[in-house]
């Protein structure tokens, strides 16, 4: 009888660990997908750079 209870506890702990790992993996995938959607905007010239360029001409 004790062995059956031990196996039941082992199976429930394994299922709990799998559930937590799946939850963390889903969160990681969602965060990765959000970060790839954000595109880097091209950086234009700053005003001081354009101003210095005009003085040099």
Secondary structure, DSSP 8 states (H G I E B T S, - for coil): -HHHHHHHHHHHHHHHHHHHHHHHHHHHHHHHHHHHHS--------HHHHHHHHHH-
